[in-house]
């Protein structure tokens, strides 16, 4: 069985490699670019947060891989429910001094000119519509000018579509007049030529649209082209007929954008910002990278790609990578239980505890886990004198565990050491069952045995965390999921082992050395 599983796994890996490196690439493989972020700032208080918007996929540009490095920071990736933008929320994880965040995004940019898909229908709620009709700073400071320009433009415009087009043409034809507007809008900021002018044109168009009671919003992103000093660009989306239509008066695009436009933030200007408006240093870079087969084929459309997990969206790939590592964690637990002889509360408890710490900040998660476990054990002691049935007792313990979990996160947040909401991603059901099994073992085998098993569970969880926290392991399993066949083969070897465990060799070492009980030869 072991040889069969290993052979099948080797064949599957070979076939995947053969497909990636021998199959001709598509006629339009597209460019593969790497977009880079670098951010540095010095936190002034423990509750200060850094917000970083991440690129969005379009019909022509697809983010196929991303990686983050965050020295001195703890991060969480959230999604805006209104715009579907992804955003990183980062806080300092302790200590003083400057912190640094870097990110890299591998992007496949299609070379087709007709790849722009029709914009999906979107219904705005009343608060959303009010938000995108609200006069912004520029309108408040230039209301008379805005209304005069709008009055001139609206003459002869019979339909809303004609009015939007005239507003776009006015902004596009008067780019040089935007310089004064830019300086008003960017008080206290460093004026950068390209970004500031595109931002000014976009804000001026938004002000005219909203004055005409047409919902409009700012979009900030990048134009993926080779030029020194990559800077963000700004354009406009106008809501018409239940669709957001893009306009770029600075570069001259109406209704559709060029394939190399990559949106990052909808409804705001700054891609990187700090909660209390503290200063930070940020820069962006763009460079072409080699056309690796895995990236090139990730955008192909053929039935064989069903077996390729690298084609999936980035957020989905991270979740699948964690799931694929579960069997590896179970293998680590099996090795400790069957070969070393270290007992644990169940086969999957150490793996799930380790996985919860991998997917959150492990320092805060460990604090919350210890406090929750201690509170649960204390509540079980108090319940032991009530002679309750098992299910109601478990329900009470589960309730106590959840309350302790929530309050621990709240206390950490108040103290400025809780990074994100992911700190509460602990397996509360597993913890509840561990508490119950601990007391059952105390009653059946004694306190010392129960404590040994509890310590063993902790040791195995630490080892599982060390293995599962490896980013290369997750990437390898995602690229070659058939390698889990080798894990299954290892399970067969461990499962068929019938010799002495290492703990038994230590326990009976006197017999192994040929000594009697008194220690004589």
MARVEXPA-373283 format. One record per residue (C-alpha): residue in three letters; x, y, z. Coordinates in Angstrom, 1 decimal. Example, Ala and Ser with C-alpha at 12.3 -4.5 7.8 and 13.67 -1.06 7.14 Angstrom:
BEGIN
 residuo     px     py     pz
     Ala   12.3   -4.5    7.8
     Ser   13.7   -1.1    7.1
This chain:
BEGIN
 residuo     px     py     pz
     Unk    0.0    0.0    0.0
     Unk    2.8    2.4    0.9
     Unk    4.6    1.8   -2.4
     Unk    1.4    2.1   -4.4
     Unk    0.5    5.5   -2.9
     Unk    4.1    6.8   -3.3
     Unk    4.1    5.6   -6.9
     Unk    0.8    7.3   -7.7
     Unk    2.0   10.5   -6.0
     Unk    5.2   10.5   -8.0
     Unk    3.3    9.9  -11.3
     Unk    0.9   12.7  -10.6
     Unk    3.7   15.2   -9.8
     Unk    5.5   14.2  -12.9
     Unk    2.4   14.7  -15.1
     Unk    1.8   18.1  -13.6
     Unk    5.4   19.2  -14.2
     Unk    5.2   17.8  -17.7
     Unk    2.0   19.7  -18.4
     Unk    3.5   23.0  -17.1
     Unk    6.8   22.9  -18.8
     Unk    6.0   21.0  -22.0
     Unk    2.6   22.2  -23.0
     Unk    2.8   25.3  -25.3
     Unk    1.6   28.5  -23.8
     Unk   -1.4   30.3  -25.2
     Unk   -1.2   32.6  -28.1
     Unk   -1.9   35.5  -25.8
     Unk   -0.1   34.7  -22.5
     Unk    0.0   38.3  -21.5
     Unk    2.6   40.2  -19.6
     Unk    3.6   39.1  -16.1
     Unk    4.4   42.1  -13.9
     Unk    5.3   42.5  -10.3
     Unk    3.8   45.4   -8.4
     Unk    5.6   46.3   -5.1
     Unk    4.6   48.4   -2.0
     Unk    7.0   49.6    0.6
     Unk    5.7   51.5    3.6
     Unk    7.7   52.8    6.7
     Unk    6.3   54.7    9.6
     Unk    6.9   55.2   13.3
     Unk    3.9   54.5   15.5
     Unk    3.1   57.1   18.1
     Unk    0.6   55.1   20.2
     Unk   -0.3   51.4   20.5
     Unk   -3.8   51.9   18.9
     Unk   -2.5   53.5   15.8
     Unk   -3.6   51.6   12.6
     Unk   -2.1   51.5    9.1
     Unk   -4.6   51.0    6.3
     Unk   -3.3   49.6    2.9
     Unk   -5.6   48.9    0.0
     Unk   -4.8   46.0   -2.3
     Unk   -5.2   45.7   -6.1
     Unk   -8.4   44.4   -7.5
     Unk   -8.9   42.0  -10.4
     Unk  -10.2   43.3  -13.7
     Unk  -11.1   41.6  -17.0
     Unk   -7.6   42.3  -18.3
     Unk   -5.4   42.3  -15.1
     Unk   -5.5   39.4  -12.7
     Unk   -3.5   39.2   -9.4
     Unk   -2.3   35.6   -9.3
     Unk    0.0   35.7   -6.4
     Unk    0.8   38.0   -3.5
     Unk    3.2   38.1   -0.5
     Unk    3.6   40.3    2.5
     Unk    6.5   41.1    4.8
     Unk    5.5   43.1    7.9
     Unk    8.4   43.5   10.4
     Unk    7.0   44.9   13.7
     Unk    3.4   44.7   12.5
     Unk    0.5   42.4   12.8
     Unk   -1.9   42.4    9.8
     Unk   -5.3   41.4    8.9
     Unk   -6.9   41.4    5.4
     Unk  -10.5   42.7    5.3
     Unk  -13.0   43.3    2.5
     Unk  -15.1   46.4    2.2
     Unk  -18.8   45.3    1.9
     Unk  -19.7   48.4   -0.2
     Unk  -17.0   48.4   -2.8
     Unk  -15.5   44.8   -2.5
     Unk  -12.1   46.3   -2.1
     Unk   -9.6   44.4    0.0
     Unk   -7.7   46.3    2.6
     Unk   -4.9   45.4    5.1
     Unk   -5.3   46.7    8.6
     Unk   -2.0   46.7   10.4
     Unk   -1.0   47.6   14.0
     Unk    2.4   47.6   15.7
     Unk    2.9   44.3   17.5
     Unk    5.0   45.7   20.3
     Unk    8.2   47.6   20.9
     Unk    9.3   51.1   19.8
     Unk   10.9   52.4   16.6
     Unk   10.0   52.5   13.0
     Unk    8.1   49.6   11.4
     Unk    8.2   48.4    7.8
     Unk    5.6   46.8    5.5
     Unk    6.4   45.4    2.0
     Unk    4.1   43.7   -0.4
     Unk    4.5   42.1   -3.9
     Unk    1.8   41.3   -6.3
     Unk    2.3   39.1   -9.4
     Unk   -0.1   40.3  -12.1
     Unk   -1.0   38.8  -15.5
     Unk   -1.9   41.6  -17.9
     Unk   -3.7   40.5  -21.0
     Unk   -2.5   41.9  -24.3
     Unk   -5.9   41.7  -25.9
     Unk   -7.5   45.1  -26.7
     Unk  -11.1   43.8  -26.4
     Unk  -10.9   42.2  -23.0
     Unk  -13.0   44.8  -21.2
     Unk  -16.0   43.0  -19.8
     Unk  -19.4   44.8  -19.4
     Unk  -19.7   46.2  -15.9
     Unk  -22.0   44.2  -13.7
     Unk  -25.3   45.7  -12.4
     Unk  -25.1   47.2   -9.0
     Unk  -28.0   48.6   -7.0
     Unk  -27.1   51.4   -4.6
     Unk  -28.8   51.6   -1.2
     Unk  -30.1   54.9    0.0
     Unk  -27.1   55.6    2.3
     Unk  -24.7   54.6   -0.6
     Unk  -26.5   56.9   -3.0
     Unk  -26.4   59.8   -0.4
     Unk  -22.7   59.1    0.1
     Unk  -21.9   59.4   -3.6
     Unk  -24.0   62.6   -4.0
     Unk  -22.5   64.4   -1.0
     Unk  -20.6   67.5   -1.9
     Unk  -17.0   67.1   -1.1
     Unk  -14.3   69.6    0.0
     Unk  -13.6   71.0   -3.5
     Unk  -17.3   71.8   -4.0
     Unk  -17.6   73.6   -0.7
     Unk  -14.7   75.8   -1.4
     Unk  -15.7   76.5   -5.1
     Unk  -19.5   76.2   -5.1
     Unk  -20.0   79.3   -7.2
     Unk  -17.5   78.2   -9.8
     Unk  -18.9   74.7  -10.0
     Unk  -22.4   75.8  -10.4
     Unk  -21.4   78.3  -13.2
     Unk  -19.5   75.7  -15.1
     Unk  -22.4   73.2  -14.7
     Unk  -24.9   75.8  -15.9
     Unk  -22.8   76.4  -19.1
     Unk  -22.3   72.6  -19.7
     Unk  -25.9   71.6  -19.2
     Unk  -27.3   73.9  -21.9
     Unk  -28.4   71.8  -24.7
     Unk  -27.8   68.5  -22.9
     Unk  -31.1   66.6  -23.5
     Unk  -30.2   63.4  -21.6
     Unk  -28.2   62.4  -18.6
     Unk  -25.8   60.5  -20.8
     Unk  -25.1   63.7  -22.8
     Unk  -24.6   65.7  -19.7
     Unk  -22.1   63.2  -18.3
     Unk  -20.2   63.2  -21.7
     Unk  -20.1   67.0  -21.7
     Unk  -18.8   67.1  -18.1
     Unk  -16.1   64.6  -19.1
     Unk  -15.1   66.7  -22.2
     Unk  -14.9   69.9  -20.2
     Unk  -12.6   68.3  -17.6
     Unk  -10.5   66.6  -20.3
     Unk  -10.1   69.8  -22.3
     Unk   -9.1   72.0  -19.3
     Unk   -6.4   69.9  -17.7
     Unk   -4.1   72.9  -17.3
     Unk   -6.7   74.7  -15.2
     Unk   -6.6   71.9  -12.6
     Unk   -3.3   73.0  -11.1
     Unk   -5.0   75.5   -8.8
     Unk   -7.6   73.0   -7.8
     Unk   -4.9   70.5   -7.0
     Unk   -3.2   72.8   -4.6
     Unk   -6.5   73.5   -2.8
     Unk   -7.2   69.8   -2.5
     Unk   -3.7   68.8   -1.4
     Unk   -3.0   71.3    1.4
     Unk   -0.4   69.8    3.7
     Unk    0.6   67.1    1.2
     Unk    3.6   66.8   -1.1
     Unk    2.5   67.8   -4.6
     Unk    3.6   65.2   -7.2
     Unk    3.0   66.1  -10.8
     Unk    1.3   63.1  -12.4
     Unk   -0.7   62.0   -9.4
     Unk   -1.8   65.5   -8.4
     Unk   -3.0   66.5  -11.9
     Unk   -4.9   63.2  -12.5
     Unk   -6.4   63.6   -9.0
     Unk   -7.4   67.2   -9.6
     Unk   -9.1   66.3  -12.9
     Unk  -11.0   63.4  -11.3
     Unk  -12.1   65.5   -8.3
     Unk  -13.3   68.3  -10.5
     Unk  -15.4   65.9  -12.6
     Unk  -16.8   64.3   -9.5
     Unk  -17.8   67.7   -8.1
     Unk  -19.6   68.6  -11.4
     Unk  -21.4   65.2  -11.5
     Unk  -22.6   65.4   -7.9
     Unk  -23.7   69.0   -8.4
     Unk  -25.9   67.6  -11.3
     Unk  -27.3   65.0   -8.9
     Unk  -25.4   62.2  -10.6
     Unk  -23.6   59.7   -8.2
     Unk  -19.9   59.6   -8.8
     Unk  -16.8   58.4   -6.9
     Unk  -13.1   58.6   -7.1
     Unk  -11.0   55.5   -8.0
     Unk   -7.4   55.3   -7.2
     Unk   -5.1   52.7   -8.7
     Unk   -2.2   52.2  -11.1
     Unk   -1.6   52.5  -14.8
     Unk    0.7   49.5  -15.5
     Unk    3.2   51.0  -17.9
     Unk    7.0   51.4  -18.0
     Unk    7.9   54.8  -16.7
     Unk   10.3   55.9  -13.9
     Unk    8.8   56.4  -10.5
     Unk    5.5   54.5  -10.4
     Unk    2.8   56.7   -8.8
     Unk   -0.9   56.1   -8.2
     Unk   -3.4   57.5  -10.8
     Unk   -6.9   58.7  -10.2
     Unk  -10.0   58.4  -12.3
     Unk  -13.8   58.6  -11.9
     Unk  -16.7   56.1  -11.9
     Unk  -20.1   57.5  -12.7
     Unk  -23.2   55.6  -11.7
     Unk  -25.7   55.3  -14.6
     Unk  -28.3   52.7  -15.4
     Unk  -27.3   50.5  -12.4
     Unk  -23.7   50.4  -13.5
     Unk  -20.5   52.1  -12.6
     Unk  -18.9   53.5  -15.8
     Unk  -15.2   54.6  -15.7
     Unk  -13.9   57.9  -17.0
     Unk  -10.4   59.3  -17.0
     Unk  -10.4   62.9  -18.1
     Unk   -6.7   63.2  -17.6
     Unk   -5.7   60.4  -20.0
     Unk   -8.8   60.7  -22.2
     Unk  -10.9   57.6  -21.6
     Unk  -14.7   57.6  -21.6
     Unk  -16.8   54.7  -20.6
     Unk  -14.0   52.1  -20.9
     Unk  -10.4   52.1  -19.7
     Unk   -7.3   50.7  -21.3
     Unk   -6.4   47.1  -20.3
     Unk   -3.5   48.3  -18.1
     Unk   -5.6   50.1  -15.6
     Unk   -5.5   48.4  -12.2
     Unk   -8.0   49.7   -9.6
     Unk   -7.0   49.6   -5.9
     Unk   -9.4   51.8   -3.9
     Unk  -12.9   52.9   -4.8
     Unk  -14.3   56.0   -3.1
     Unk  -11.1   57.3   -1.7
     Unk   -7.8   58.9   -2.7
     Unk   -5.1   57.5   -0.5
     Unk   -4.0   53.9   -1.0
     Unk   -1.9   54.0    2.2
     Unk   -3.0   56.0    5.2
     Unk   -2.7   56.0    9.0
     Unk   -5.7   56.3   11.4
     Unk   -4.6   59.5   13.0
     Unk   -3.1   61.1    9.8
     Unk    0.5   60.6   11.0
     Unk    3.1   60.8    8.3
     Unk    4.5   57.7    6.6
     Unk    6.9   57.1    3.8
     Unk    5.6   54.9    1.0
     Unk    6.8   54.1   -2.5
     Unk    5.6   51.8   -5.3
     Unk    7.5   49.8   -8.0
     Unk    6.6   47.9  -11.1
     Unk    8.8   45.5  -13.0
     Unk    8.4   42.6  -15.5
     Unk    9.2   39.2  -14.3
     Unk    9.9   35.9  -16.0
     Unk    7.0   34.0  -17.5
     Unk    7.0   31.0  -15.2
     Unk    4.8   28.2  -16.4
     Unk    2.6   28.1  -13.3
     Unk    1.7   31.8  -13.7
     Unk    1.4   31.7  -17.4
     Unk   -1.0   28.7  -17.3
     Unk   -3.0   30.1  -14.4
     Unk   -5.0   32.3  -16.9
     Unk   -5.5   29.6  -19.5
     Unk   -9.1   28.3  -20.0
     Unk   -9.0   24.6  -20.6
     Unk  -10.5   21.7  -18.7
     Unk   -7.1   20.5  -17.5
     Unk   -6.8   23.6  -15.3
     Unk   -9.6   22.3  -13.1
     Unk   -6.8   20.3  -11.3
     Unk   -4.7   23.5  -11.0
     Unk   -5.3   25.4   -7.7
     Unk   -3.0   28.2   -8.6
     Unk   -5.6   29.7  -11.0
     Unk   -8.0   30.4   -8.1
     Unk   -8.3   33.9   -6.6
     Unk   -5.6   34.9   -4.1
     Unk   -8.0   35.0   -1.1
     Unk   -9.3   31.5   -1.9
     Unk   -5.8   30.1   -2.3
     Unk   -4.8   31.2    1.2
     Unk   -7.7   29.4    2.7
     Unk   -7.1   26.2    0.6
     Unk   -3.4   26.3    1.6
     Unk   -4.4   26.1    5.3
     Unk   -6.9   23.3    4.6
     Unk   -4.2   21.3    2.7
     Unk   -1.9   21.5    5.6
     Unk   -4.3   19.8    8.0
     Unk   -3.2   16.3    6.9
     Unk    0.4   17.3    7.5
     Unk   -0.5   18.4   11.0
     Unk   -2.3   15.1   11.6
     Unk    0.8   13.2   10.5
     Unk    2.9   15.1   13.0
     Unk    0.4   14.2   15.7
     Unk    0.5   10.5   14.6
     Unk    4.3   10.4   14.7
     Unk    4.2   11.8   18.3
     Unk    1.5    9.4   19.4
     Unk    2.5    6.2   17.6
     Unk    6.3    6.5   17.4
     Unk    7.3    8.7   20.3
     Unk    4.5    7.7   22.6
     Unk    3.4   11.2   23.6
     Unk   -0.3   11.2   24.4
     Unk   -2.7   14.0   23.4
     Unk   -6.4   14.8   23.7
     Unk   -7.4   13.5   20.3
     Unk   -5.7   13.3   17.0
     Unk   -6.8   16.6   15.6
     Unk   -6.9   18.9   18.6
     Unk   -3.1   19.8   18.4
     Unk   -3.5   20.4   14.7
     Unk   -6.5   22.6   15.0
     Unk   -5.0   24.6   17.8
     Unk   -1.8   25.1   15.8
     Unk   -3.8   26.1   12.7
     Unk   -5.8   28.7   14.6
     Unk   -2.5   30.3   15.8
     Unk   -1.1   30.2   12.2
     Unk   -4.2   32.1   10.8
     Unk   -4.0   34.8   13.5
     Unk   -1.3   36.6   15.5
     Unk    0.3   33.8   17.5
     Unk    1.3   35.9   20.5
     Unk   -2.1   37.3   21.2
     Unk   -3.7   34.0   20.2
     Unk   -1.6   32.2   22.7
     Unk   -2.5   34.6   25.5
     Unk   -6.2   34.3   24.7
     Unk   -5.9   30.5   24.5
     Unk   -4.2   30.1   27.9
     Unk   -6.7   32.4   29.6
     Unk   -9.7   30.7   27.9
     Unk   -8.4   27.2   28.9
     Unk   -7.8   28.3   32.5
     Unk  -11.2   29.8   32.8
     Unk  -12.8   26.8   31.3
     Unk  -11.0   24.5   33.7
     Unk  -12.1   26.6   36.7
     Unk  -15.7   26.6   35.5
     Unk  -15.6   22.8   35.2
     Unk  -14.3   22.6   38.8
     Unk  -17.2   24.7   40.0
     Unk  -19.7   22.6   38.1
     Unk  -18.5   19.3   39.4
     Unk  -20.5   19.6   42.6
     Unk  -23.8   20.1   40.8
     Unk  -24.0   16.5   39.5
     Unk  -25.3   17.7   36.1
     Unk  -25.9   15.6   33.0
     Unk  -23.1   15.7   30.4
     Unk  -24.8   17.7   27.6
     Unk  -26.0   20.6   29.7
     Unk  -22.6   20.7   31.5
     Unk  -20.8   20.9   28.1
     Unk  -23.2   23.7   27.1
     Unk  -22.3   25.8   30.2
     Unk  -18.6   25.2   29.6
     Unk  -18.9   26.2   26.0
     Unk  -20.7   29.4   27.0
     Unk  -18.1   30.2   29.5
     Unk  -15.3   29.6   27.0
     Unk  -16.9   31.9   24.4
     Unk  -17.5   34.6   27.0
     Unk  -13.9   34.4   28.1
     Unk  -12.7   34.4   24.5
     Unk  -14.6   37.5   23.6
     Unk  -13.6   39.4   26.8
     Unk  -10.0   38.4   26.5
     Unk   -9.9   39.9   23.0
     Unk  -11.7   43.1   24.3
     Unk   -9.1   43.4   27.2
     Unk   -6.2   43.0   24.7
     Unk   -7.7   45.5   22.4
     Unk   -8.1   48.0   25.3
     Unk   -4.5   47.5   26.3
     Unk   -3.4   48.0   22.7
     Unk   -2.0   44.6   22.1
     Unk   -4.8   42.9   20.2
     Unk   -3.9   43.1   16.5
     Unk   -7.1   42.1   14.6
     Unk  -10.3   40.2   14.9
     Unk   -8.4   37.0   13.8
     Unk   -7.1   36.7   17.3
     Unk  -10.4   35.0   18.2
     Unk  -10.1   32.2   15.6
     Unk   -9.6   29.5   18.2
     Unk  -11.4   26.1   18.1
     Unk  -13.8   26.8   20.9
     Unk  -15.5   23.4   20.5
     Unk  -12.1   21.6   20.7
     Unk  -11.2   23.6   23.8
     Unk  -14.6   22.7   25.4
     Unk  -14.1   19.0   24.7
     Unk  -10.5   19.1   25.9
     Unk  -11.7   20.5   29.3
     Unk  -14.3   17.8   29.6
     Unk  -11.9   15.0   28.7
     Unk   -9.3   16.4   31.1
     Unk  -11.7   16.0   34.0
     Unk  -12.8   12.5   32.9
     Unk   -9.2   11.4   32.8
     Unk   -8.6   13.0   36.3
     Unk  -11.5   10.8   37.6
     Unk  -10.3    7.6   35.8
     Unk   -6.5    7.8   35.8
     Unk   -5.6   10.5   38.2
     Unk   -4.4   14.1   38.0
     Unk   -0.8   13.4   37.1
     Unk   -1.8   11.4   34.0
     Unk   -4.3   14.1   32.9
     Unk   -1.6   16.8   33.3
     Unk    0.9   14.7   31.3
     Unk   -1.7   14.4   28.4
     Unk   -2.4   18.1   28.6
     Unk    1.3   19.0   28.4
     Unk    1.7   16.5   25.6
     Unk   -1.1   18.2   23.7
     Unk    0.7   21.5   24.1
     Unk    4.0   20.1   22.9
     Unk    2.5   18.5   19.8
     Unk    0.6   21.7   19.1
     Unk    3.8   23.7   19.2
     Unk    5.5   21.2   16.8
     Unk    2.5   21.4   14.5
     Unk    2.6   25.2   14.6
     Unk    6.3   25.1   13.6
     Unk    5.5   23.0   10.6
     Unk    2.2   24.6    9.5
     Unk    3.6   28.1    9.9
     Unk    5.9   27.5    6.9
     Unk    4.8   29.6    3.9
     Unk    6.8   27.5    1.4
     Unk    5.0   24.4    2.6
     Unk    1.6   25.9    1.9
     Unk    2.7   27.1   -1.5
     Unk    4.1   23.7   -2.4
     Unk    0.9   21.9   -1.4
     Unk   -1.2   24.4   -3.3
     Unk    1.0   24.0   -6.4
     Unk    1.2   20.2   -6.1
     Unk   -1.8   19.0   -4.0
     Unk   -1.1   15.4   -5.1
     Unk    1.8   15.4   -2.7
     Unk   -0.7   14.6    0.0
     Unk   -0.5   11.0   -1.5
     Unk    3.0   10.9    0.0
     Unk    1.4   12.0    3.3
     Unk   -1.0    9.1    3.0
     Unk    1.9    6.8    2.4
     Unk    3.5    8.1    5.5
     Unk    0.3    7.4    7.4
     Unk    0.5    3.8    6.2
     Unk    4.0    3.4    7.5
     Unk    3.1    4.9   10.9
     Unk   -0.1    2.9   11.1
     Unk    1.7   -0.4   10.5
     Unk    4.4    0.2   13.0
     Unk    4.2   -2.3   15.9
     Unk    7.5   -1.8   17.6
     Unk    8.3   -0.1   20.9
     Unk    7.6    3.6   21.2
     Unk   10.5    5.9   22.3
     Unk    8.8    6.7   25.6
     Unk    8.5    2.9   26.3
     Unk   12.2    2.5   25.6
     Unk   13.0    5.2   28.1
     Unk   10.5    3.7   30.6
     Unk   11.9    0.2   30.4
     Unk   15.5    1.3   29.9
     Unk   16.7   -0.8   32.9
     Unk   15.4   -4.0   31.2
     Unk   16.9   -2.9   27.9
     Unk   20.3   -2.5   29.6
     Unk   20.1   -5.9   31.3
     Unk   19.6   -4.6   34.8
     Unk   17.3   -5.9   37.5
     Unk   15.1   -3.8   39.6
     Unk   17.9   -3.2   42.1
     Unk   20.2   -2.0   39.4
     Unk   22.6   -5.0   39.3
     Unk   24.0   -6.5   36.1
